[in-house]
């Protein structure tokens, strides 16, 4: 499905500068921009949905201490870092 995009003059200049610096055409960069921008928007809206579910009490939250518990042995993290039981730190 062909789609037309009309960037602002500032964006157009940035795109031209990038094309010149990389030796790639503006058209070669556009699919990357669309894909990355779409991924960012999807992440943003997913996070907003989860945040709303948390606010409504429909989603639970794990504390940082519980999240990191036990990961130190899997990642070889030094004792005293964020990983490990809270009582082991210090």
C-alpha positions in Angstrom: 0.0 0.0 0.0 1.8 3.2 -1.1 1.7 5.9 1.4 2.8 9.5 1.1 4.5 11.4 3.9 5.3 15.1 3.9 7.9 15.9 6.5 8.5 19.3 7.9 11.4 21.3 6.4 13.4 20.6 9.6 12.9 16.8 9.3 13.5 16.9 5.6 16.9 18.7 6.2 17.9 16.2 8.9 17.0 13.3 6.5 19.1 14.9 3.7 22.0 15.4 6.1 21.8 11.8 7.3 21.6 10.5 3.7 24.7 12.5 2.8 26.6 11.3 5.9 25.8 7.7 5.3 25.9 7.5 1.6 22.4 6.1 1.5 19.4 7.7 -0.2 16.6 9.2 1.8 14.4 6.4 0.5 16.7 3.8 1.9 16.4 5.2 5.4 12.6 5.6 5.4 11.7 1.9 6.0 14.0 1.9 9.1 12.4 5.0 10.4 8.9 3.6 10.0 9.8 0.3 11.6 11.6 1.8 14.6 9.0 4.5 15.1 6.2 1.9 14.9 8.0 -0.2 17.5 8.4 2.8 19.8 4.7 3.7 19.5 3.7 0.1 20.1 5.9 0.0 23.2 4.5 3.4 24.4 0.8 2.3 24.1 1.5 -1.1 25.6 3.1 0.6 28.6 0.2 3.0 28.9 -2.3 0.1 28.9 -0.3 -1.7 31.6 0.0 1.4 33.7 -3.8 1.9 33.5 -4.4 -1.8 34.6 -2.0 -1.2 37.5 -3.9 2.0 38.5 -7.2 0.1 38.4 -5.7 -2.8 40.4 -6.1 -5.3 37.6 -2.4 -5.9 37.3 0.1 -6.7 40.0 3.5 -5.2 40.5 6.6 -7.0 41.7 9.0 -5.2 44.0 12.5 -4.6 42.8 13.8 -6.8 45.6 11.6 -9.7 44.6 12.5 -9.2 41.0 16.3 -9.4 41.6 16.1 -12.2 44.2 18.1 -15.1 43.0 19.4 -13.5 39.8 22.8 -12.9 41.3 23.7 -16.6 41.0 22.6 -16.6 37.3 24.5 -13.4 36.4 27.6 -13.8 38.6 26.7 -10.4 40.1 28.9 -9.3 43.1 27.4 -9.5 46.5 26.1 -6.1 47.6 24.7 -5.1 44.2 21.0 -4.8 43.5 20.7 -8.5 43.0 20.2 -10.9 45.9 18.2 -10.9 49.1 17.8 -7.6 50.8 19.2 -9.0 54.1 22.4 -10.1 52.3 23.3 -6.6 51.1 25.4 -4.3 53.1 
